[in-house]
Amino acid sequence: MSAPLRPVFDNLPLSPVLKAVGRVAADAGIDVWAVGGFVRDALLGRFVTDVDFLTVGKGTGIELARRVAAELGGQTVHVYKTFGTAAVRLPAGDPSARDAGTREDLVLEFVAARRESYSRDSRKPSVTPGTLEDDLRRRDFTVNALAIRIGPEDLGKLVDRFGGASDLDAGLLRTPLDPDVTFDDDPLRMVRAARFASQLGFEVHTDTLAAMKHLAERIDIVSAERITTELQKIICSPRPSVGLEILFDAQILHRILPELTELQGVETVDGVRHKDNFYHTLQVVDNLVEALEERGGDSGREPDSGREWLRWAALLHDIGKPATKRFTPGAGWSFHSHEERGARMVSKVFKRLRLPADDRMRYVQKLIRLHHRPVSLVDDDVTDSAVRRLLFDAGEDLDDLMTLVRADITSKNPRRVRRYLRAFDAVEEKFREVEEKDHLRNFQPPIDGLEIMETLGLEPGRAVGDIKKAIREAILDGIIPNEYEAARDYMMQIKDDVLQG
């Protein structure tokens, strides 16, 4: 059953592009619609970076893409004849594509309408040509099953077969078909539900959430790469806790990130209880996002354009706690060395999720390993040596570390929060004072290995490293200043002892 066409909104985004596409399509006799995320985001007033166009008729998507590229001067990329899809990229700043001042390319994706059928053991569908109705029915949520006609006569008319516009107004995520069918066909859609909830601030319909719960095990057929893409978007959303809690409630998070769900729960011994470290972690991530927003409008960006890996550090900062939890009568609960344990667990998590095993992973490990160190510097009698060592160990990541440490304050008592924040203000003042004297941020030794070898007549080997380490430790302990002459004099003093033993 079809719903009537109706005006979608005033000031349609990217109207010059849409009009050009409609004109080219009309000249070619191709029926074309804008569908999915573009329509949803335009209705919500969100910024759009790409447009999905749907054509009716086999091969028409590729044909229209090539004609539009020729008309607008764009580049046709990623032609997939099997699926009848192609894309056109318009350069950033192209007056036909973007408003003045935008910096991103505009991607126009074209696909012919299709019908899909799935087998139980794969999320890859069997695809055949279909109608507009067929294509909208196969989409994940009603808010993504909206279409606007693109044509010279009726540009901006909305087709809403499944009540998507009403769901947009209500802030509701609901599937066009029975959710059991939608999720059984493609289980990744369950993680996408959590992602859209985090990105858009929407609620998941009760029937939709119920289907997610009893189909949770179906997520096992989805590749780690596709799951991680959605997780990244949840973590980079304005409120990651929303999506993560939905995945937890649906028992899906238990299957894709068990290290996090093992933090859930409160244990009581002799009337002494510890906090629920899962919900604490969700609050830490949200606190971090809020802090990043205050630092420079990071909230809600796409992965790789914001402080993505700092968010991962916040998400995983306490995963070492279950393995290190201990209760001591008279002292209570402790999680000694959970930072080190958690840092060692990161490589396993990253490998399973197909996240990069490079400097980005090591950055996450570093912040997790260091995230309790600033707490030990709160006391008034803390030594400059302890401050120097954290400055040295944190290096250029000190500001990110302190952002994480502040986000880790989740007390419900405002007075306690203020006390902790004042304490960390004092710690940062100590950093400034010591750094001003010793210049240890991004520390480079005053004397390098080459000079040690040339001065002392040494070959490359362990002795050179031992001398460099001794100079570094002397600087960190405050025995000598972080200066060339002092370091050279110290090298000459200790060389015999080091070389002899």
ZAMARGU-4260 file (C-alpha; in steps of 0.2 Angstrom, whole numbers, plus 5000, padded with zeros to 4 digits):
<rodrens>
0) 5000/5000/5000 | 5007/5017/4995 | 5006/5033/5005 | 5003/5049/4996 | 5017/5061/4991
5) 5018/5076/5001 | 5030/5091/5003 | 5045/5086/5013 | 5052/5103/5020 | 5058/5120/5015
10) 5076/5124/5010 | 5081/5107/5004 | 5099/5104/5007 | 5110/5103/4991 | 5096/5109/4980
15) 5107/5113/4966 | 5114/5096/4965 | 5097/5088/4967 | 5090/5098/4953 | 5105/5094/4942
20) 5102/5075/4945 | 5084/5077/4942 | 5086/5086/4926 | 5099/5073/4920 | 5088/5059/4925
25) 5073/5066/4916 | 5083/5068/4900 | 5088/5050/4901 | 5070/5044/4905 | 5076/5037/4922
30) 5065/5037/4938 | 5076/5043/4953 | 5073/5046/4971 | 5084/5052/4986 | 5083/5039/5000
35) 5089/5034/5017 | 5101/5044/5028 | 5101/5059/5017 | 5082/5061/5019 | 5082/5057/5037
40) 5096/5069/5041 | 5089/5083/5031 | 5072/5081/5040 | 5082/5082/5056 | 5092/5097/5051
45) 5108/5088/5052 | 5123/5091/5041 | 5124/5079/5026 | 5140/5073/5017 | 5133/5061/5005
50) 5117/5057/4995 | 5110/5040/4991 | 5100/5040/4975 | 5089/5026/4970 | 5084/5022/4952
55) 5071/5010/4946 | 5076/4998/4932 | 5091/4986/4930 | 5108/4995/4927 | 5100/5013/4928
60) 5110/5017/4944 | 5127/5015/4935 | 5120/5024/4919 | 5114/5039/4929 | 5130/5040/4939
65) 5140/5042/4923 | 5128/5055/4916 | 5128/5065/4932 | 5148/5064/4933 | 5148/5071/4915
70) 5136/5085/4919 | 5143/5090/4935 | 5162/5087/4932 | 5163/5074/4946 | 5173/5058/4946
75) 5164/5042/4944 | 5171/5029/4957 | 5167/5012/4963 | 5156/5004/4949 | 5149/4988/4955
80) 5140/4980/4940 | 5134/4965/4950 | 5124/4976/4961 | 5120/4990/4949 | 5129/5003/4960
85) 5141/5018/4957 | 5147/5034/4965 | 5151/5051/4960 | 5163/5062/4970 | 5162/5081/4969
90) 5177/5090/4975 | 5176/5101/4991 | 5171/5119/4987 | 5163/5115/4970 | 5149/5128/4970
95) 5136/5116/4963 | 5139/5104/4978 | 5142/5113/4994 | 5138/5129/5003 | 5153/5141/5004
100) 5165/5137/5017 | 5163/5118/5018 | 5179/5107/5017 | 5173/5090/5013 | 5170/5081/4996
105) 5152/5077/4992 | 5148/5059/4987 | 5133/5055/4977 | 5129/5036/4977 | 5118/5028/4964
110) 5110/5011/4965 | 5096/5003/4956 | 5081/4997/4967 | 5082/4979/4972 | 5074/4965/4981
115) 5085/4955/4994 | 5083/4937/5001 | 5095/4930/5014 | 5101/4913/5020 | 5102/4909/5038
120) 5121/4907/5039 | 5126/4923/5030 | 5122/4941/5030 | 5126/4943/5011 | 5109/4944/5002
125) 5104/4937/4985 | 5100/4952/4975 | 5087/4954/4961 | 5080/4970/4953 | 5065/4977/4962
130) 5053/4992/4964 | 5054/5007/4975 | 5042/4998/4987 | 5054/4982/4987 | 5069/4993/4991
135) 5061/5003/5005 | 5055/4987/5013 | 5072/4979/5014 | 5079/4994/5024 | 5084/4993/5043
140) 5073/5006/5051 | 5058/5016/5046 | 5067/5032/5048 | 5079/5026/5035 | 5065/5020/5023
145) 5060/5037/5017 | 5062/5043/4999 | 5060/5060/4991 | 5057/5061/4972 | 5070/5070/4962
150) 5063/5077/4946 | 5060/5094/4938 | 5041/5093/4942 | 5041/5087/4960 | 5058/5089/4968
155) 5056/5087/4987 | 5040/5076/4988 | 5041/5063/5001 | 5036/5045/5000 | 5034/5037/5017
160) 5027/5019/5016 | 5031/5014/5034 | 5028/5029/5046 | 5046/5035/5046 | 5041/5053/5047
165) 5031/5050/5063 | 5045/5040/5070 | 5057/5054/5067 | 5045/5066/5076 | 5044/5054/5090
170) 5063/5050/5091 | 5059/5031/5089 | 5069/5017/5080 | 5057/5004/5073 | 5059/4992/5059
175) 5049/4993/5043 | 5045/4974/5044 | 5043/4962/5059 | 5059/4965/5068 | 5062/4946/5069
180) 5063/4946/5050 | 5073/4962/5049 | 5087/4957/5061 | 5087/4938/5056 | 5090/4943/5038
185) 5105/4955/5043 | 5110/4954/5062 | 5122/4969/5060 | 5106/4980/5060 | 5104/4976/5079
190) 5121/4985/5082 | 5115/4999/5070 | 5100/5002/5081 | 5112/5005/5095 | 5122/5017/5084
195) 5108/5027/5078 | 5101/5029/5096 | 5118/5036/5101 | 5120/5047/5086 | 5102/5054/5085
200) 5097/5053/5104 | 5082/5041/5099 | 5074/5027/5108 | 5073/5009/5102 | 5055/5003/5101
205) 5050/4990/5114 | 5046/4976/5101 | 5062/4980/5091 | 5073/4979/5107 | 5064/4962/5112
210) 5069/4955/5095 | 5087/4961/5098 | 5087/4951/5114 | 5081/4935/5108 | 5091/4936/5092
215) 5107/4941/5100 | 5117/4926/5096 | 5114/4929/5077 | 5127/4943/5079 | 5140/4929/5078
220) 5139/4927/5059 | 5144/4946/5056 | 5162/4949/5053 | 5172/4958/5066 | 5176/4972/5054
225) 5158/4977/5051 | 5154/4976/5070 | 5169/4987/5074 | 5164/5000/5061 | 5147/5002/5071
230) 5156/5002/5087 | 5167/5016/5082 | 5152/5026/5077 | 5144/5023/5094 | 5160/5028/5103
235) 5162/5044/5092 | 5144/5049/5095 | 5138/5063/5107 | 5132/5050/5120 | 5141/5033/5118
240) 5133/5026/5134 | 5116/5026/5126 | 5121/5014/5112 | 5132/5004/5124 | 5119/5001/5136
245) 5106/4996/5123 | 5119/4983/5117 | 5121/4977/5135 | 5103/4976/5138 | 5101/4966/5122
250) 5115/4954/5128 | 5124/4958/5112 | 5138/4968/5120 | 5142/4952/5130 | 5146/4943/5113
255) 5157/4957/5105 | 5165/4965/5120 | 5165/4953/5135 | 5179/4962/5143 | 5167/4977/5146
260) 5152/4967/5152 | 5162/4958/5165 | 5164/4974/5174 | 5145/4974/5178 | 5139/4970/5195
265) 5142/4974/5213 | 5149/4962/5226 | 5146/4965/5245 | 5157/4957/5258 | 5155/4961/5277
270) 5144/4975/5272 | 5157/4983/5261 | 5153/4985/5243 | 5162/4991/5227 | 5154/5002/5214
275) 5147/4994/5197 | 5162/4997/5186 | 5152/4994/5170 | 5141/5009/5173 | 5155/5019/5180
280) 5164/5016/5163 | 5149/5022/5153 | 5149/5038/5163 | 5168/5040/5161 | 5166/5039/5142
285) 5151/5051/5142 | 5161/5063/5154 | 5176/5062/5142 | 5165/5066/5127 | 5158/5081/5136
290) 5176/5087/5140 | 5181/5085/5122 | 5166/5095/5116 | 5172/5109/5128 | 5189/5108/5121
295) 5184/5110/5103 | 5168/5104/5097 | 5173/5086/5095 | 5157/5078/5100 | 5148/5067/5086
300) 5162/5068/5073 | 5165/5053/5062 | 5179/5041/5067 | 5197/5047/5063 | 5192/5065/5064
305) 5191/5067/5083 | 5199/5060/5098 | 5194/5043/5094 | 5208/5033/5102 | 5206/5043/5118
310) 5188/5037/5119 | 5194/5019/5117 | 5206/5022/5131 | 5191/5028/5142 | 5180/5013/5137
315) 5194/5001/5141 | 5202/5009/5156 | 5196/4998/5169 | 5195/4981/5160 | 5209/4974/5171
320) 5198/4976/5187 | 5189/4959/5187 | 5205/4949/5187 | 5213/4960/5200 | 5198/4962/5212
325) 5202/4957/5230 | 5193/4960/5247 | 5204/4962/5262 | 5195/4962/5280 | 5197/4979/5287
330) 5203/4987/5271 | 5189/4983/5259 | 5190/4981/5240 | 5205/4984/5230 | 5210/4982/5212
335) 5229/4984/5213 | 5238/4984/5197 | 5222/4984/5186 | 5230/4997/5175 | 5244/4986/5170
340) 5233/4971/5168 | 5221/4981/5158 | 5235/4988/5147 | 5241/4971/5143 | 5223/4965/5138
345) 5221/4979/5125 | 5231/4970/5112 | 5219/4955/5113 | 5204/4966/5111 | 5211/4975/5097
350) 5216/4959/5088 | 5198/4952/5090 | 5190/4968/5084 | 5202/4970/5069 | 5207/4987/5076
355) 5225/4993/5072 | 5240/4985/5081 | 5251/5001/5079 | 5254/5017/5087 | 5235/5020/5090
360) 5234/5004/5100 | 5250/5008/5110 | 5243/5025/5114 | 5227/5017/5121 | 5238/5005/5131
365) 5249/5020/5137 | 5234/5030/5144 | 5227/5015/5153 | 5244/5010/5161 | 5246/5028/5167
370) 5228/5033/5172 | 5230/5031/5190 | 5248/5039/5191 | 5241/5057/5193 | 5231/5052/5209
375) 5248/5048/5218 | 5254/5065/5215 | 5239/5074/5224 | 5248/5074/5241 | 5257/5090/5246
380) 5273/5081/5250 | 5275/5073/5233 | 5293/5074/5226 | 5298/5083/5210 | 5306/5066/5205
385) 5288/5058/5205 | 5282/5073/5194 | 5297/5072/5182 | 5294/5053/5180 | 5276/5055/5175
390) 5280/5070/5163 | 5293/5059/5155 | 5282/5044/5154 | 5266/5053/5147 | 5276/5065/5136
395) 5265/5073/5122 | 5250/5063/5129 | 5250/5072/5146 | 5235/5083/5142 | 5225/5068/5135
400) 5229/5058/5151 | 5223/5072/5162 | 5207/5073/5152 | 5204/5055/5155 | 5209/5056/5174
405) 5196/5070/5176 | 5183/5060/5166 | 5186/5046/5178 | 5178/5056/5192 | 5160/5049/5193
410) 5155/5053/5211 | 5137/5058/5213 | 5142/5070/5227 | 5146/5087/5219 | 5157/5092/5234
415) 5168/5077/5232 | 5169/5080/5213 | 5174/5098/5216 | 5187/5092/5229 | 5195/5080/5216
420) 5195/5092/5202 | 5204/5105/5213 | 5216/5091/5218 | 5220/5088/5199 | 5221/5107/5196
425) 5235/5107/5209 | 5244/5092/5201 | 5244/5101/5184 | 5251/5116/5193 | 5265/5105/5199
430) 5268/5099/5181 | 5269/5117/5175 | 5282/5121/5188 | 5293/5106/5185 | 5291/5107/5166
435) 5297/5126/5167 | 5312/5121/5177 | 5317/5104/5168 | 5309/5104/5151 | 5304/5086/5152
440) 5289/5086/5140 | 5293/5076/5125 | 5310/5073/5133 | 5325/5070/5122 | 5342/5065/5131
445) 5355/5080/5131 | 5368/5067/5125 | 5363/5054/5111 | 5371/5037/5108 | 5382/5043/5094
450) 5391/5056/5105 | 5393/5043/5119 | 5401/5031/5107 | 5412/5045/5099 | 5417/5052/5116
455) 5421/5036/5125 | 5427/5026/5110 | 5413/5013/5112 | 5405/5001/5099 | 5386/5000/5098
460) 5381/4988/5112 | 5373/4987/5129 | 5385/4999/5138 | 5380/5013/5127 | 5361/5010/5132
465) 5366/5008/5150 | 5375/5025/5150 | 5360/5034/5142 | 5349/5026/5155 | 5360/5032/5169
470) 5360/5050/5163 | 5341/5049/5160 | 5338/5042/5178 | 5349/5056/5185 | 5339/5069/5177
475) 5323/5062/5183 | 5329/5060/5200 | 5335/5078/5201 | 5353/5074/5203 | 5358/5084/5187
480) 5348/5097/5177 | 5342/5093/5160 | 5356/5102/5152 | 5370/5096/5140 | 5385/5101/5150
485) 5378/5093/5166 | 5374/5077/5157 | 5392/5076/5149 | 5400/5079/5165 | 5389/5066/5173
490) 5394/5054/5159 | 5412/5056/5162 | 5409/5053/5181 | 5400/5037/5179 | 5408/5029/5163
495) 5420/5018/5173 | 5408/5011/5184 | 5396/5007/5170 | 5409/5000/5159 | 5416/4989/5173
500) 5400/4982/5179
</rodrens>
